[in-house]
Amino acid sequence: MKRCFLVGLMLAAVAALLVAGCAPTAAPAPPRPAPTAAPAPVPATAPSLTPEQKAWEDVVAAAKKEGTITVYSYGWRGDIGIAIAKAFQERYGIKVEIITGRGAEFIERLKAEQRSGRMVADLFEGGTPHALNIKKSGLTISSADLLALKDASAFVASPFSPDPDKNVLAYNIFVYSPYVNTNLVKPGEEPKAWKDLLDPKWKGKMLLGNANVSMEVYMQFWPLKAAGVVDLEYLKALGKQDILWTTGLVEDIQKLSRAERPLSIFGTPVDASGPILSGAPIKAIPMEPAMAASDVALTAIKASPHPNATKLLINWMYTPEGQLAHNKARGTSSIIKGAPSFLPPAADVKASRIVMSTPEILDDEAKSFNEKVMVKAWGQ
């Protein structure tokens, strides 16, 4: 019996082995493909520079090595100059030193520097007549090759309008108009035409720059006279109105803001915007039949110690970044199309007609006008 049991176990084991041998064999797992290396990134190709752009890159590099620039300026005073210098230095790492004064003083100073061969100034900023006089003295160089000035269609008015040689460049345009202190002159009492200034009620109440130290007689009255808006008889009569003579437009606005007189015969947004934004009770008055307009100029000084930094700063002043820094600080409009205006409404005068101050104010006829008006009529 025991023997039969063992035989049965052996037969069962053999049967199990036979069944296992007949079972299908599992297919081996397919081999994994070798990992494919990611393609190496193709380096971006830098846009090729034109010879003109390459030359400008060299100017920028040389300007940074010079590291500084000195500006003789009439308009970049106080916070205005600080804002412009800070923005330029943050952009290029170049320090801007601004020495402020009047244009006539700078002309003599520049002549002395040229004679001694010890140049200090790199750039002049100020009224176009002064800039043109500096050019006439042989103290300037052309800025025709500046990169930002290549596209003439980008500007409201041509930066080259004051000077076909492109030594003197316009970078801001503004209208000259009377300003009143609104605490002293009520609405409806303002003059409306130039003839109104001869009214006896304005005698002893007006401010005007003394022609010995200010270009106002040229910049404002000469184009009005040339356009037939005023004549010599008018100006002689105006000189008898007991005018308080000042050093020029900046002092006019300062005295007006302090209510030392109710009316300044001329003012500009360039000088008035800052005080207006600070709360001064002053505003511009439109005058009929026309008003004079002018521009503020930049000119590079001959044989300056930092010629590349000078080029770079002038060029920057015609970029959106440079215009923004200047216009926001000064409270004025832009010479670049489409740029924001920072003119406060009280300085944004609308003229029915504009006559531009031009280089003609430097000619012999203007000098004769100066003699007749300032010396003979106004006693200056």
Protein Blocks (a to p, Z undefined) as FASTA:
>chain_A
ZZmmmmmmmmmmmmmmmmmmmpccdddddddddddddddddddddddddfklmmmmmmmm
mmmmnopacdddfklgcjlmmmmmmmmmmmnopacddddddfklmmmmmmmmmmnopafb
fbdcddfklmmmmmmnopaccfklgfklmpmmlpfbdfklmpmnlmaccfbdcddddddd
fklmcghiacfbfklmmpmklgopaccddfklpcklmmmmmmmmmnomacfklmmmmmmn
opacdfbjklmmmmmmnopafbdfbdcfklmmmmmmnopacddddddfbdcddddddddd
ehiablmlmmmmmmmmmgmklmmmmmmmnopadfbehiacfbdfklmccdfbdcdddfkl
mmmklmmmmmmmmmmmnoZZ
